[in-house]
Amino acid sequence: MIAARKNGKRNFIVILCEGMGKNYGEELCKTIEERTGIEARFARPAHIQRGGSPTLRDRVLATQMGCAAVESLVSGQMKKVVCLRDNSIITMDIHEALFLDKILKNTITQDEIETIPPNTLYDLRRIVADRQAYKSYLNYIINHMAL
């Protein structure tokens, strides 16, 4: 971490598996700060995110997406986010994903649109159109096939 910081790296993410022992994450943060001078924070998102027991599909998908994230990092890809699109796990530039989110929420500004390369904007609009078509299809099924 120290060498990476000297080379310009500003942020780090350390992921721990469960079962490392009580307070291991908190102690690791203290150790990182003491030995490197790099600010470290601990989060236990499992307790924040739970909304019920995950299904088998949830568990398999989470494992596959986690593997894809690690593979992406190991291969040197940076600033990527792992997504599920058309039943395939893909990586996408994080800035494109943020733009896509704004397009879907209709909160993107004209100035932001003008910063997006034309080919990327075309791809993002295609994704939005596909998603809207799928939502329309689901609404049709719900409205016409309901018992």
Rosetta blueprint (number, residue, H / E / L):
1 M L
2 I H
3 A H
4 A H
5 R H
6 K H
7 N L
8 G L
9 K L
10 R L
11 N L
12 F L
13 I L
14 V L
15 I L
16 L L
17 C L
18 E L
19 G L
20 M L
21 G L
22 K L
23 N L
24 Y H
25 G H
26 E H
27 E H
28 L H
29 C H
30 K H
31 T H
32 I H
33 E H
34 E H
35 R H
36 T H
37 G L
38 I L
39 E L
40 A L
41 R L
42 F L
43 A L
44 R L
45 P H
46 A H
47 H H
48 I H
49 Q H
50 R L
51 G L
52 G L
53 S L
54 P L
55 T L
56 L H
57 R H
58 D H
59 R H
60 V H
61 L H
62 A H
63 T H
64 Q H
65 M H
66 G H
67 C H
68 A H
69 A H
70 V H
71 E H
72 S H
73 L H
74 V H
75 S L
76 G L
77 Q L
78 M L
79 K L
80 K E
81 V E
82 V E
83 C E
84 L E
85 R E
86 D L
87 N L
88 S E
89 I E
90 I E
91 T E
92 M E
93 D E
94 I H
95 H H
96 E H
97 A H
98 L H
99 F H
100 L H
101 D H
102 K H
103 I H
104 L H
105 K H
106 N L
107 T L
108 I L
109 T L
110 Q H
111 D H
112 E H
113 I H
114 E H
115 T H
116 I L
117 P L
118 P H
119 N H
120 T H
121 L H
122 Y H
123 D H
124 L H
125 R H
126 R H
127 I H
128 V H
129 A H
130 D H
131 R H
132 Q H
133 A H
134 Y H
135 K H
136 S H
137 Y H
138 L H
139 N H
140 Y H
141 I H
142 I H
143 N H
144 H H
145 M H
146 A L
147 L L
